[in-house]
Amino acid sequence: MKRYWKLVTIAVVIVLVIGTFYIQSSMAASDDPEFMFKTVDGNEEELDSIALFGNYQIGTRFSDLKITKEGTEYKKINSFLGQFNSLYTDEEIERLKTDYRNFMRGKTESENLFFEDTSLIAYVNMDMKTSLNSYESTDFSLDISVLDKDTEKHYSFNIKLPESERYHSVSVEKVYIDDGDMKILTNNFYYDDQTDYAEQVEYHVYQVNLADQKIVNDEVIAKTDGESSDQQMELSLVEQSENADRNTKIGIVKKTLQEKVIDEWQSTYETIESELIVYDIVTSKQETLEIQEELLENLLVYNSGDTFYLTHETDEGLEVAAYNHETKELETKQTIPLSDSLPDYQSLYKIENDKLYIISPFAAMGTDAVISIADLKTGESLFEGTIEMKNPVQENMDYGLYFHDLEIN
C-alpha cells in the first residue's frame, strides 16, 4: 500500500510542477513587451523585407524574439520539455522540421549542415571519437543522410574521413549537390610537429559519389603555412548572402599578421598581407585576389553571388568595394557614413540586393538600437532609424536586447 501512495505522491508532484510551468509561462508571456522600428530619416518601406532576431532579457528570464515592421513575435515554448531546448532555431530549420519531421529527427539543427533543392534534402555532420589527449589521433567520419522528396524515402551512410588521424577538430561548413555528386566544405584543425605543435588550419572540399557512397576526391583549397616567431596566419570563411544554398562561390580570406612590439611587456599583431581565395564548388576552379593595402585594416568580406564586397571602417565611414568575380573588375567603391549613435563595438553588417544593412548588436533602457540601410551603388542613405520598446511597463525597466541575426527576404 505504501508503494501506491509513493506513486500517487510522485504523480501529484509532476502535475503540480507542469501546471506551475504553464501558469508561469502564460503570466510571463502577458508581460512580454512590444518592440518597434522608429523612422528617423528615409523611406520606411525599406523595412518591409527585413526580420531581426535576438534575445530579450529581464532579470533572470530570457526570451527569443523576432522583430519586423508588423511587430514583435516571441518564440513560444509549447511544452514543459520545450523549456530545456529554448535556444533560437533558424526559421528554415523550423520549416524543415514541420515539413519533413521523420527525416529531421535526431539531426543537428544548423542550417549549414543541410542542402535542399526541388528533388531532395541532404544532411551532413561530422561524427567523431575524441581522445582524452587532444594531441593524440581522433577518428572522424562523415554522417550523411539524403531524402528523396518525391518518394519520401531516405537513406543514410557513414564514411571515414581520409587521414582523419591527422586532425584534432573538423567541422562541416557547407554542403552542395550537383549532378549526383555531393561537395562538402570542411574546416580541419591539426597540430604541426614541424612548428612546435602550433595549430594549423586547412579548408577541404570532399567530393562524395552518392550512388557508390564513397569519397572520390579530397581537395585542400586553403591552408595556413606554419608560423614564425614574429608572424602568424589566419583563415576565415566569407559570410554568404541569404541564397547560400544556390551560391556556388566560396570565399576564404587569408591573412598574414606581423607582431609589433610595443615594449618589453606588450605586443600586438597587424595585418601586413591579405588575399581573397575564391573557389567554385561546382567547377572546382580556384582564383586568388590580392587585397589592396589600404583595405587590409578592419577588413570584412561578404559574398553575394558573383560579387564579393570588401569593407573596412575609416574616419569617414564604412568603405565598401564591390569586386565581381566573373568580370574580374572592381565595380563600385562607396564610403557609407556611419551613424554617430552606432556603438564602438562590432555592429551587425549584412549585404543583400546591393544594399548595406547595419544594426546595433545591443539595446537597453536608455540605449536604443540603431538600424541603417544604404544603397551600395550610389552611396545614398535609404533609411535611418531606431529599435525601441513600445509602452515600457515601468520607466526604469532594466532589460537587455541582444541581436544575433538579420534576415532579408
N, C-alpha and C positions, 0 to 999 in steps of 0.2 A: 504493500500500500504506500509506503514511504517513497518507493521508486516512482509511482504515478504522481505523487504530489510534487516531486522534483521536476518531472516532465512538464506538469501544469505550470509550475512557477517559471521555468525557463521559457515556456511559450508566452506567458503573460509579459515577461520582461522584453521579449523580442517584439511583441505587438506594441508595447509602450514606446520602445526605442524608435521603431519605424514610424509610429504615429507622431511622436515628437518631431522627428525629422521633417515630415510633410507639413506639419503646422508651422515649424520654424522657417521652412523654405517658402511657404506661402506668405508669411509675415515679412520675410526679408525681401521677397520679390515686390511687394507693395511699396517698399521704401526705396527701390532702385530708382535713381534719378534719370532724367532725360537730358541728353547732351545734344547740342545743335551747332550747325555751322552758322557763323555770323559774317556777313559780307562787309568788308572794309572798302574794297575797290574792285572794279571789274565786273564780269558777267557771271552771275550765279548759276547759269545753265552749265557751266564747266563742271559743276558738282554732280550733274545728273548721272554720270557714268562711274563714280568712284564709291568705294566702300572701304572704310577704315576699321581695322581690327585691333583690339587691345584688351587690357585687363583693368578693371576698376577695383580699387581697394579702399575700404573704410574700416579702420580698426584692424581686426584680425580676419575680416571677411573679404574674400576675393570673388570676382565675377568676371567671366569672359563676355565681351560685348562686341557689337558691330554698329558702327555709326554711318548712316547715309543721310542724304538730303531729306529723306522721309522721316527720319527719327532714329531712335536707339533701340536695338534689339539685343536682349540678354540671352545667352545660351542657357536653356532650361535644363536642369538636372531632374530628369523624369523619374528616377528611381533611387532607392536608398543606396544600392551598389554604385549608382552613377556618380555619387559624390567622390568616390575613390578614383575616378577617371575623368575629372572635370577640366583637364587642360584643354586649351584651344585646339580644335581639329579643323583642318582646311575644308572649305566647302566642297571642293572636288572630291575629297576623300569621303565626306558625308554622302555625296551623291552616289559614289560607287558602292558604299555600304548599303544604301537604300535599294539600288537597282540590282546589285549582284551580291546579295547577302551571303550566300553559301561560299562563293569564291573568296570573298573578303575575310572570311572567318580565320582568325589566327595571324593575319598579315600585319606587319608594322605599318602604322598609319603615317607614312611620309611620302609626299607626292613624287619626289624624285626617284622613288623605287618602282614607279608604275609607268607603263606606256599604254596608250589607248588609241585605236583608230576605229573605222567603221565596222571592222570584222572581228577584232579581238582585243583582249586586255592581257597585258603581261606584267608580271611582278618578279623582281629580282632583289634578293637580300644576301648579305654575307653571313654565312654560317661559320662559326669559329670555335675551336677548342683552345682555351687560353692556358698558358703555363703560369705557374706562380712567379716565376722569374721572367720578367719582360724581355731579358736579353736572350732567352732560350727560344727555340723554334715554336711556332704556333701554327696549328693546322687550320687553313682557310679553305672554304668551298663555296660555290655559288648555289644558292637555293632558288630555283626557277619554277614559276607556275604560269601557265597560259590558258586563257579561257576563250573558247570559240563562241561568239555571241549568237550565231545562227543556231547551232546545235545545243547550246548551253552546256556543253561538255568541257571539262578542263583536265589537264594533266600536269604533273609535277615531276621534277627530277633534280638531282644534285650532282655538281661537277667539282672535283677538286681543282683548286687554283694552281696553275703551273708555278713551280718554285715557291710554294706557299711557306716553306720553312725559312725563307729569307726575311719575312715580314713580321713585325710585331703588331701592326694595325692595318686594316684595309677597310675602306668604306665605298659603297656604291653611290655615285654622283648623278648618273643619267642612264636611262635605258631607251634604246631606239630599235625599231624593227623595220627592215627594208628587204622585200622580196625573199622572205623565209630565213633571212639571217638576222640574228639579234646582235646588236652592238652595245656593250656595257662599258661605261666610263667609270674607272675606279681611282681612288687616291690611296696609294700604297706607301707605308712608312717602314723604314728599316734602320738598323744601326750599322754603320760602316766601320769595320775594323781597320781600314786604311786611314781613317781620320779620328783616331782615338774614340771610336764608337759614338761619334756625333750623329744625330738623327738626320737622315736623308729622306727625300720625298720623290716619288715617281707617279706620274699620271699614266695609267694604262687604258687601252681600248681592247677588250676581249671580244672576239667575234665567235658567236656560237651558232652552229647549224642546228636549227630546231628539229629537223627531221631525223638527224643522226644523234642529236643530244650530245654533241661534242664541241669542245673549243677547237676551232680551226685556225685561229690566228691570235697572237698576243703582241700588241704594238705599244711601245713606250713612246708617248707623244711629247712628254716634257719631264725633266728631272733636274734636281739640284746637282751641282758638280763639286760636292765636297765643300770645304771651307778652310780658310787660312786663319792665322792668329788674329788678324785685324779685319777680316771680311767674312760676310755670311750671305747666303742666298735664300730667297723666299719665292714660293709659288702660290698663286691664288687664282681660283676659278672665277671667271667673269659672270656676274649675275645676268640672267636672261629675262626677256620680256614674258608677258603672260602666256603667249602661244608657244611655250618652251617645248612642248611635245613635238611640234612640227618644225622646230628650229634645228636645222642640221649643222649649224656652225657653232663650234665650241671655242671659247676664248680663254686663254690662260696667260696671266701676267707673270713674267719672270723678272725679279729684281735682284740687283747686286748692291749690298749695303756695305759701306765703309765705316769702320769705327773712327770716331772723332774724340780724342782725349781732351777733356776739359781741364782736369787737374789730376793729381795722383789718386784721388778718391772717386772721381766721376768720369764717365764717358758716355757717349751717345752714338747712334748709328744714323747715317744719312744715305739716301739713295744716290748712287753715282751712275747707275745704268739700269735701264728698264726696257723690256721688249714685250710685244704682244704676239703670242703664238696663236694662230687661227687654224683650226683643224675641222675639216668637213667630215662628219661621222659617216656619211654615205659613200663618198668617193675616196675617202682616206687621204685626200690631198692636204698638205700642210704648208703654211707660209708663216714667215716671221716679219713683223713690222717693228722697226726701231722707233722708239718713242722719243720725241723731241725733248731736249734737255730741260726746256722751260716748263714742260708738263710733268716732270718727274715728282715734284714735291706734292704731297697730299693727293696722289693720283687715285682716281676711281674710274673703273671702266664698266660700261653697261652695254649689253648686246641686244639689239632689236633686229632680227632677221639678218640681212647682209650688212647692216650698219652697226659699227662699234662707236660708242660715244666715250670720249676720253675727257674726264672732268677733273678740275682741281681748283681750289679756292685761292683767290688773290685778294688784294686790298680793295679792288673794285667790285668783287662779287665772285660768282661761280663761273669759271671759264669752261665752255663746252665745245669740244672739237668733234665733228662727225666724220668718221672715216668709212668709206664704202669699200667693202672687201672685194666686191665683184669688179668695180671700175678702177680700184687701187688709187682712188682720189680722196683728198680731204675736201668734203663737200661744203661744209659750213663751219664757221667758228664764231661763237657768240659769247658775250660776257653778260650773265644774268645777275642783276643787282640782288643782293640778299637782304631780307627784311632785318631791321635793327632789333626786332623782337625775337628773332631766332636765337636759340641758346648757343654758347660757345662749343658745347659738346656735340657729338655727332648727331645730325638730323637724319631722317629717313629720306632717301632720294629714290625716285623711280622715273624711268623714261618710257613713254608709250605714245605711239602715233605722233612722233615729232614734238611731244610736249614733255616738259620737265615738271615733276611734282616734288615739292619739298614739304615735309611735315615735321613739326617738333616731336621728339620722342616722348615727351612727358608734359603733364598738366596737373595742376593742383589748385586749391582755393587761393585766389590772388595771382595765379600764374596760368594764363590761358595758353593753349597750344596754338601755334601759327600754321596756316596752310597757304602755300604759294604755288601758282601754276603759271608757266611761261611757255611761249612759242619758241622752239629752238631754231626755226628757220629765220625768224625776224628778230628775235630777242625781246619781243613785246611781252609785257606782263598781261596775262589773261584774267587772273583772279588773285586777290589778296584777302585773307580772312582769318578768323579765329575759330576755335572749337571751345564752346563754353557750356557750363551747366545751366540748364533752364530751371528756374524756380528752385534754388537750393533750399533744402529743408531748414537749415539754420545759417545764420550769417557767417559764422566761423567754422563751417563744416571742414573737418580735417580729412581730406581724401587724396588719393593719388590715381592718376590715369596714365597708363603706360601703353604706348602704341608699338606694335611689332610688325605690322604688315599693312600694305595698301594695295587694293585690287582695282584695276581699271577695266571696265567692260567695253 
